[in-house]
């Protein structure tokens, strides 16, 4: 399967490093040993890249200017029929019922829908999420996850907004941020860096996921750690990642697509740091143990999981194009960093 797989990285600038220079966009390399990286899309800074789960010829790039689409496994990209210019796209979700239906999460906070596998897009109704703080950037829909057995229900992780949920396939949304704000009143969950409120850390949502083995448990990765809701976002519980990891800044969390009880979490020091680790849970997020065998030199921003091959797991760290991967379920790890000067990695994926 390695000879049929490519690894992708989405590279963009960062609001905290305006002086950063280097290449950006989408990078691709064969997963097989000896593969070399190519900057296959260098036109726009890119925050998210997704290989379509049922048609790997289709690759979508979420950029600072809408959505770009490839139909040749990422060799070339063209701008999709997207209704807005300069709208940032931060996430994608393919509807489990229909592979032609794809959701895209935007900044300022919004959701778009394609019903033709990413060729054309339309804006869904404004989610109406309240603005709870001022920050250097508009609120972002960083990740969406669909309930495994109630597919009309979709959750979204928001930076800075916490979370939201839709029970009608994205036509309307309910804010889930108030209970996170309430939790921030606890001293160990209070954090303020770029805004005026100590609720900032609990509203700093980066990713969320749902393990098929426990479909009513939604796990979200926040600045303050990993948290879980079992009642659709009405209440949240601290999963106390500090019991398992010396670093607790949650940047990514993903359920394994081919293993119902397996989850992975990327835990680092902070948004801009030089350390981090990848943790694995085999019991749908109840307990965690360190999975990687590498030393990163930047915050781990993303986890890339192969949809059919659980042996393949990749991580991308923020700085210096750092990418590491295992192709034997964690027994051995290889560095496969992007050569040359690049901006910051935001997403890695494979397919």
Buried (B, 14 or more C-beta within 10 A) or exposed (E): EBEEBBBBBBBBBBEEEEEBEBBBBBBBBBBEEEBEBBBBBBBBBBBBBBBBBEBBEBBBBBBBBBBBBBBEBBBEBEBBBBEBEEBBBBBBBBBEEEBBBBBBBBBBBBBBBBBEBBBBBEBBEEBEBEEBBEBEEBBBBBBBBBBBEEEEBBBBBBBBBBBBBBBEBBEBBBBBBBBBBBBBEEEEBBBEEBBEBBBBBBBBBBBBBBBBBBBEBBBBBBBBBBBBBEEBBEBBEBBEBBEBBEBBBBBBBBBBBEBBBBBBBBBBBBBBBBBBBBBBBBEBBEEBEBBBEBEBBBBBBBBBBBBEBBEBBBBBBBBBBBBBBBBEEBEEBEEBBBEEEBBBBBBBBBB
